Amino acid sequence: MTDALNAPLAPLAPVEPAADEASATTDEAATVAPAGGDAYRHETGPTSEPTSPLARGPVISPPHTVEGFVKAFLHELNFGQGVPLATSSQTDQYLALARTVRSYLMARWLETARKRRASQPQKMVGYLSAEYLLGRQLDNALSATELREVATDAMKACGIDIEDLRAQEVEPGLGNGGLGRLAACFIDSLATLGAPSIAYGIRYEFGIFRQTFVDGRQVEQPDAWLSSGDPWGVPHPELEVPVNFGGHTERYVGEDGRERSRWVPGWGVIGLRYNYMVPGYHNGVVNTLRLWRARATNAFDLHIFNAGDYAEAVRAQTFAENISKVLYPEDSTPQGKELRLQQQYFFVACSIKDFLTHTMPKGFDVRELPERIIFQLNDTHPVIAIPELMRILVDEHDLEWDQAWGITKQCFAYTCHTLLPEALEVWPVSLMERLLPRHMEIIYRINEEFLDDLREAYPGDELRVRRMSIIADHPERSVRMAHLATVGSVKVNGVAALHSQLLKDKVLNDFSELWPDRFTNVTNGVTPRRFIRQSNPALTGLITETIGKGWVSDLDRLAELQAYSDDPEFREKFRAVKAANKERITDVLAKRDGIQLPQGHMLDVMVKRLHEYKRQSLKMLHIVTLYDRLISGEVDPASVTPRTVVFGAKAAPGYHMAKETIFLINSIAKTVNADPRVQGRLFVAFPPNYNVTLAEKLIPAADLSEQISLAGKEASGTGNMKFALNGALTIGTDDGANVEIRELVGDENFFLFGMDEPAVAELQARGYRPGDYYESDANLKRAIDLIASGHFTDGNRDAVSAFVGDLLSNDRFLALADYASYLEAQDRVEAAYADQEEWSRKAILNVARTGFFSSDRSMRDYIDRIWHIKTNA
């Protein structure tokens, strides 16, 4: 195998010239080879010297005036949508408005590209992520272009309320939760810092499902975010990328007389690219998010159609388009697993080929690739990119194996986002060999050489060699993608201080012992442009009034607010902001879901993906305990702090226990809210389809942030950061970034409870028996018994038997063990909330001391510790 893969150094095939990563249609007239061949670019631009001054000049955006905006808007409405203002629908108006704002961005996008092409060669970041939860784009674009007031006045001049058009926008649900939202924050910060970068992903036709509740149970509906058009995407169908699958490999003798290996694919698809502009904040920079859609190589067979077999005529198209049809197909079946792997390879193959062919200049020497790009692998989903780059360098550019491997290892860095072993992807060897046979050959070779090095470093330690192997033998032969990522990357990082330490000590301990310098930490962050400035305009105004402008792109300046935490006048203004935000979310939920939130309550919020380790079950037990105390007469209702608990969460379609948890939350909410004995004191709301748009209204209104995962299980969290930055106090375990939040805000401004990670490990090592806690804690026993009795399910005990049984016999994430500590912490919350002056002081200090959690800081850490690129910030 070694001889077959090694090839002598041959002259390198030049990569054809291309525009910068922010190229647009006007720069990209090109032809491509037929499907199955390499994309090929001709020289771009006019065929003769332009004579028009307009053609020779720079790209100019429409005027930043109300009149200029009105003209641009009406042009889009009339000639883009093809309707006059008088008969236009709100959808017409929204699409025209979005494209108008896009035209202002487009000028900056093209100018960014021009400047980068004119500058000296510079290293870029290629951000590879299977998820991007972008949220609505209109407000973000208006903010970046400083057009908010102009656009509002222009729409008013046209007789249109811009708020009505904002409501028409459907956010693209191209992510499952924190991973996708984090990726969106990161690319926002890269643009704000002026970092040369391009992000890659998949343009799913259907994103994360739209969640509805039927009889309290989750029902998934398609997220048809493209149904009314896609005004923000810029398609480039002429720059398609062929992607192959299946087939076999064969040996052949090259012109140099050496035996080599090549891939003979069985079938292929075409990747169509769509560019989405990612504007920096008030700096004129616009980067690119490039998403890929799959189509068939021969989408329509006219001969078959004419013969009357209409379904067969479009079968290839349907099969190919399945690849980008839906975010994360349910993978409990072999077909679902195969489709997921197809998705992952499809988007990284498109992305690497696109970068080499359409971003690198003519004559670029691929041996210099590490000086021009580093691809950041956002979790294990894009890790197949490592053998794909090897395939390109060895098979297409004729590099020797050792040289190609040396280049490849410098071109990737890996972010691990989990501590759960089941979340570290593995792929059956049998599937890989069938779908990507050449890549499997390359992985075998990488692993073979890696294991040889291990045996030299650790002679006689075969157990270590087996543990570290990229190929696992049990329970079936499979490829460990986290191991491949670690072996093939220049750096591996965790996403919070505790997570990174546990990553080194437990998850990838053998690798960190072998390569201690390869591991580092980059604590996550969130963009203050969306999660303070856009989502919380009232707080933004108060902060700017107090410390001046500039803090939105320099979040460390929030520390200046500390001096005002003891100022009674500032506290009063701060409370007024929170009250206004509560009124806003009350209106939103009433209109959106028909949920009537009571007034004057502490707003206790738990919003995150529904997973057992996040312990929504623990929060439920607390609610049931509060309810039981009230209806039993154990406590005087007048002594209880009025509390509204709001949940937001989606369960993966195949995750049975998570779905049972949703049903029980809704059942508890229905019973509690209808019981007159607790009215005015306790209310539970679970609005369906929690998304970025709702988060922007809910997070600024929250008083209490629930971050109660079992210590050692949450990698970082970013919701915890958003809540703290918006003035909510945290009740939480020492887990993920909670540790750093508590250290920054101070123990007295954080409600800590529960076991720490070493205590969790010790309890599990001793043998955890949840039934012991049930029997020994009267409060806990009463809460579980009340659930088990069917009190919340109309007397139907069978409806909750699976949940209760699992809790008492398994309780995988130790909710019962932390229950008593959690209740004690909630008692401290109630006591603190009763003193509103002191609560306000604590909340202000949370805002003032959490500027560290800006995604701008995260990106600077990546730049300094991992990427080593230059920015203009």
Secondary structure as GFF3:
##gff-version 3
##sequence-region A 1 873
A	DSSP	alpha_helix	2	5	.	.	.	ID=ss1
A	DSSP	three_ten_helix	25	27	.	.	.	ID=ss2
A	DSSP	alpha_helix	53	56	.	.	.	ID=ss3
A	DSSP	alpha_helix	66	75	.	.	.	ID=ss4
A	DSSP	pi_helix	76	80	.	.	.	ID=ss5
A	DSSP	three_ten_helix	85	87	.	.	.	ID=ss6
A	DSSP	alpha_helix	90	118	.	.	.	ID=ss7
A	DSSP	beta_strand	124	128	.	.	.	ID=ss8
A	DSSP	beta_strand	132	133	.	.	.	ID=ss9
A	DSSP	alpha_helix	138	144	.	.	.	ID=ss10
A	DSSP	alpha_helix	148	157	.	.	.	ID=ss11
A	DSSP	alpha_helix	162	166	.	.	.	ID=ss12
A	DSSP	beta_strand	173	174	.	.	.	ID=ss13
A	DSSP	alpha_helix	178	192	.	.	.	ID=ss14
A	DSSP	beta_strand	197	202	.	.	.	ID=ss15
A	DSSP	beta_strand	210	214	.	.	.	ID=ss16
A	DSSP	beta_strand	217	221	.	.	.	ID=ss17
A	DSSP	beta_strand	233	245	.	.	.	ID=ss18
A	DSSP	beta_strand	248	253	.	.	.	ID=ss19
A	DSSP	beta_strand	259	264	.	.	.	ID=ss20
A	DSSP	beta_strand	267	279	.	.	.	ID=ss21
A	DSSP	beta_strand	286	296	.	.	.	ID=ss22
A	DSSP	alpha_helix	302	306	.	.	.	ID=ss23
A	DSSP	alpha_helix	310	313	.	.	.	ID=ss24
A	DSSP	alpha_helix	315	321	.	.	.	ID=ss25
A	DSSP	three_ten_helix	322	324	.	.	.	ID=ss26
A	DSSP	alpha_helix	334	354	.	.	.	ID=ss27
A	DSSP	pi_helix	355	359	.	.	.	ID=ss28
A	DSSP	three_ten_helix	366	371	.	.	.	ID=ss29
A	DSSP	beta_strand	373	378	.	.	.	ID=ss30
A	DSSP	alpha_helix	385	391	.	.	.	ID=ss31
A	DSSP	pi_helix	392	396	.	.	.	ID=ss32
A	DSSP	alpha_helix	401	410	.	.	.	ID=ss33
A	DSSP	beta_strand	412	415	.	.	.	ID=ss34
A	DSSP	three_ten_helix	421	423	.	.	.	ID=ss35
A	DSSP	beta_strand	426	428	.	.	.	ID=ss36
A	DSSP	alpha_helix	429	435	.	.	.	ID=ss37
A	DSSP	alpha_helix	437	457	.	.	.	ID=ss38
A	DSSP	alpha_helix	462	468	.	.	.	ID=ss39
A	DSSP	beta_strand	471	472	.	.	.	ID=ss40
A	DSSP	beta_strand	478	480	.	.	.	ID=ss41
A	DSSP	alpha_helix	481	487	.	.	.	ID=ss42
A	DSSP	beta_strand	492	494	.	.	.	ID=ss43
A	DSSP	alpha_helix	497	502	.	.	.	ID=ss44
A	DSSP	pi_helix	503	507	.	.	.	ID=ss45
A	DSSP	alpha_helix	509	514	.	.	.	ID=ss46
A	DSSP	three_ten_helix	516	518	.	.	.	ID=ss47
A	DSSP	beta_strand	519	521	.	.	.	ID=ss48
A	DSSP	alpha_helix	528	528	.	.	.	ID=ss49
A	DSSP	pi_helix	529	534	.	.	.	ID=ss50
A	DSSP	alpha_helix	537	547	.	.	.	ID=ss51
A	DSSP	three_ten_helix	551	553	.	.	.	ID=ss52
A	DSSP	three_ten_helix	555	564	.	.	.	ID=ss53
A	DSSP	alpha_helix	568	593	.	.	.	ID=ss54
A	DSSP	beta_strand	602	607	.	.	.	ID=ss55
A	DSSP	three_ten_helix	612	614	.	.	.	ID=ss56
A	DSSP	alpha_helix	616	632	.	.	.	ID=ss57
A	DSSP	three_ten_helix	637	639	.	.	.	ID=ss58
A	DSSP	beta_strand	643	648	.	.	.	ID=ss59
A	DSSP	alpha_helix	656	674	.	.	.	ID=ss60
A	DSSP	beta_strand	682	685	.	.	.	ID=ss61
A	DSSP	alpha_helix	692	698	.	.	.	ID=ss62
A	DSSP	three_ten_helix	699	701	.	.	.	ID=ss63
A	DSSP	beta_strand	704	707	.	.	.	ID=ss64
A	DSSP	alpha_helix	719	725	.	.	.	ID=ss65
A	DSSP	beta_strand	729	732	.	.	.	ID=ss66
A	DSSP	alpha_helix	738	745	.	.	.	ID=ss67
A	DSSP	three_ten_helix	747	749	.	.	.	ID=ss68
A	DSSP	beta_strand	751	752	.	.	.	ID=ss69
A	DSSP	alpha_helix	757	766	.	.	.	ID=ss70
A	DSSP	alpha_helix	770	776	.	.	.	ID=ss71
A	DSSP	alpha_helix	778	788	.	.	.	ID=ss72
A	DSSP	alpha_helix	798	809	.	.	.	ID=ss73
A	DSSP	alpha_helix	815	834	.	.	.	ID=ss74
A	DSSP	alpha_helix	836	848	.	.	.	ID=ss75
A	DSSP	three_ten_helix	851	853	.	.	.	ID=ss76
A	DSSP	alpha_helix	855	862	.	.	.	ID=ss77
A	DSSP	pi_helix	863	867	.	.	.	ID=ss78
###
